[in-house]
Amino acid sequence: MKEYFDEEGLLKVIKIFELSEEITKLTWNWNNYSDPVKETHELMDKGQKLFLEISEYEQRMGSKLSVYQKNKIHNAIENLGKLIPYMKNKIKPSESLENRVE
């Protein structure tokens, strides 16, 4: 049986890499952004939409997807997930918020 590869799956991987690049740039240049927390919210929104797209794609394509193509998508998602802790480390709740929580 010939393995199935499609452009849509490749585009999903490219979108994941683009989001990874944006997160990396934000993390490395955190203090150069006028509102890095707002930027983080926007990137998380992009990520959420992308994960929904990928889930829909995998459900729709099902067994047509090759193991190779599934692995490419899953590896890209896993690598993206590894960037999130770096971004989380940059976010510091303000002291006034911490005092209100107590």
C-alpha positions in Angstrom: 0.0 0.0 0.0 1.3 3.4 -1.0 1.7 5.9 1.9 -0.6 8.9 1.6 0.8 12.4 1.9 -1.2 15.6 1.5 -0.5 19.3 1.3 -3.0 20.0 4.1 -1.1 18.0 6.6 2.1 19.7 5.5 0.5 23.1 5.9 -0.6 22.2 9.5 3.1 21.4 10.3 4.2 24.7 8.8 1.6 26.6 10.9 2.9 24.8 14.0 6.5 25.8 13.2 5.4 29.4 12.5 3.7 29.6 15.9 6.8 28.1 17.5 8.9 30.8 15.9 6.6 33.5 17.2 6.7 32.1 20.7 10.5 31.8 20.6 10.8 35.4 19.4 8.5 36.6 22.2 10.4 34.7 24.8 13.8 35.9 23.7 12.7 39.5 23.3 10.2 39.7 26.1 11.3 43.1 27.3 11.3 44.6 23.8 7.6 44.1 23.4 5.3 47.0 24.5 2.8 44.5 25.9 4.2 41.0 26.0 1.3 39.6 28.1 -1.2 40.8 25.4 1.1 39.2 22.7 1.0 36.0 24.8 -2.8 36.0 24.8 -2.8 36.4 21.0 -0.4 33.6 20.5 -2.4 31.3 22.8 -5.5 32.1 20.8 -3.7 31.2 17.6 -2.5 27.9 19.3 -6.0 27.0 20.4 -7.4 27.5 16.9 -4.6 25.6 15.4 -5.1 22.6 17.8 -8.8 22.6 16.9 -7.9 22.6 13.1 -5.5 19.7 13.6 -8.0 17.7 15.6 -10.6 18.2 12.9 -8.1 17.4 10.2 -7.0 14.1 11.9 -10.7 13.1 12.5 -11.5 13.8 8.8 -8.5 12.1 7.3 -8.5 9.2 9.7 -6.8 6.1 8.4 -5.8 7.9 5.1 -2.9 9.6 7.0 0.4 7.8 6.9 2.2 7.0 10.1 5.0 9.3 8.9 2.6 12.2 8.4 0.9 11.7 11.7 4.3 11.6 13.4 5.4 14.8 11.7 2.3 16.6 13.1 2.6 15.1 16.6 6.3 15.8 16.8 5.8 19.4 15.8 3.0 19.8 18.4 5.3 18.2 21.0 8.1 20.6 20.2 5.7 23.5 20.4 4.6 22.3 23.8 8.2 22.4 25.0 8.3 26.2 24.4 5.3 27.0 26.6 7.2 26.7 29.9 9.7 29.3 28.7 6.9 31.7 28.0 5.2 30.9 31.4 8.5 31.7 33.2 8.4 35.2 31.7 4.9 35.9 33.1 5.0 37.3 36.6 1.7 38.1 38.4 1.8 41.6 39.8 2.1 42.0 43.5 -1.2 43.8 43.7 -2.9 40.8 42.2 -1.1 38.4 44.5 -2.2 40.4 47.6 -5.9 40.3 46.5 -5.8 36.5 46.1 -4.8 36.0 49.8 
